[in-house]
Amino acid sequence: MFTTKKFLIGFLAFTILVMSYFFFFSSSNSEINKSISMALFKVETKHDYTKAGEYTEMWIIGYNAAEDEGNRERYKIFIEDAMVYNLIKEGEEYMISASSFRIDKGYGYAYELNQISNQVEYQLVGKGRIK
């Protein structure tokens, strides 16, 4: 009976340690795991960078057109699928959803495109090259 109590106390202590680790890990990483969804995302500019024979990075920069001009925050959203990138036009508004995958120096967070729709002609899903 004495060994059963030791086993239960050890098991309980181990369980608490494991739960504490996962709680700390998920909360400390929460700053990187952000997601955005906007009904009126206005694309300001499109950018791409190609390293010949290795990879192509494509991204757009834009803002929530529904916000007041003084409060607008700019977002950098990476796109994996070139067909999706080619259909996006500068100056147009889209409904988007995106998830952050790293901190970006100029924009706070870099996002990966989950879904984009111009709400009139088509609805696209695409992934971007993520480093």
C-alpha positions in Angstrom: 0.0 0.0 0.0 2.9 2.3 0.7 4.2 1.9 -2.8 0.8 2.6 -4.3 0.8 6.0 -2.5 4.3 6.8 -3.8 3.2 5.8 -7.3 0.1 8.0 -7.2 2.1 11.0 -5.8 4.8 10.6 -8.4 2.2 10.2 -11.2 0.3 13.3 -10.0 3.6 15.3 -9.8 4.5 14.2 -13.3 1.1 15.1 -14.7 1.3 18.6 -13.1 4.8 19.2 -14.6 3.7 18.1 -18.0 0.5 20.3 -17.9 2.6 23.3 -16.7 5.1 22.9 -19.5 2.4 22.8 -22.2 0.6 25.7 -20.6 3.8 27.8 -20.5 4.8 26.7 -24.0 1.4 27.7 -25.5 1.2 31.0 -23.7 4.8 32.0 -24.5 4.3 31.3 -28.2 0.9 33.1 -28.4 2.5 36.3 -29.7 3.5 34.6 -32.9 0.2 32.9 -33.5 -2.1 35.7 -34.6 -4.7 35.6 -37.3 -6.6 38.3 -39.1 -9.8 38.4 -41.1 -11.0 41.4 -43.0 -13.9 42.1 -45.3 -12.4 45.2 -46.8 -8.6 44.5 -47.2 -7.2 47.0 -49.7 -4.1 45.9 -51.5 -1.6 48.8 -51.7 1.3 47.0 -53.3 2.5 43.6 -54.6 6.0 42.4 -54.2 8.0 39.3 -55.3 11.5 38.1 -55.0 12.9 35.2 -57.0 16.2 33.4 -56.3 16.8 31.7 -59.6 16.3 27.9 -59.5 15.5 27.9 -55.7 12.4 29.7 -54.7 10.0 32.6 -55.3 8.6 34.7 -52.5 5.4 36.7 -53.2 3.6 39.0 -50.8 1.1 41.9 -50.7 1.0 44.9 -48.4 -2.4 46.4 -47.5 -4.7 47.6 -44.8 -8.2 47.4 -43.5 -10.1 49.9 -45.6 -13.0 50.0 -43.1 -10.7 51.6 -40.4 -10.2 55.4 -40.0 -7.2 56.6 -41.9 -5.4 57.6 -38.7 -5.8 54.1 -37.2 -4.8 52.0 -40.2 -2.3 49.3 -39.7 -0.4 47.9 -42.7 -0.1 44.1 -43.1 2.4 42.0 -45.0 0.8 38.8 -46.3 2.9 36.1 -48.1 1.3 34.0 -50.9 2.5 30.6 -52.0 0.5 30.0 -55.2 1.6 32.1 -58.1 -1.9 31.8 -59.7 -3.4 33.4 -56.6 -0.8 36.1 -56.6 -1.3 36.9 -60.3 -5.1 37.4 -59.8 -4.7 39.9 -57.0 -4.7 43.6 -58.2 -3.3 46.6 -56.5 -5.9 49.1 -55.4 -8.6 46.5 -55.2 -10.5 45.4 -52.0 -10.7 41.7 -50.9 -12.1 39.6 -48.1 -9.1 37.8 -46.6 -8.0 35.6 -43.7 -4.4 35.1 -42.8 -2.3 33.6 -40.0 1.0 34.9 -38.7 4.1 32.7 -38.8 6.9 35.0 -37.7 7.7 38.5 -36.5 8.5 41.0 -39.2 10.7 44.1 -38.6 8.6 46.6 -40.6 5.1 45.3 -40.1 5.0 43.6 -36.7 4.0 40.2 -38.0 4.4 38.4 -41.3 1.2 36.6 -42.3 0.5 33.6 -44.5 -2.6 33.8 -46.7 -5.3 31.3 -45.8 -8.1 32.6 -48.0 -8.9 35.5 -50.3 -12.0 36.5 -52.2 -12.9 39.6 -54.2 -16.5 38.9 -53.2 -17.7 39.3 -56.8 -15.9 37.0 -59.3 -14.0 34.3 -57.4 -12.9 32.8 -54.2 -9.3 31.5 -53.9 -7.3 29.4 -51.4 -3.5 29.5 -51.5 -0.4 29.0 -49.5 2.8 31.0 -49.6 6.5 30.1 -49.2 7.2 30.3 -45.5 10.8 30.6 -44.2 
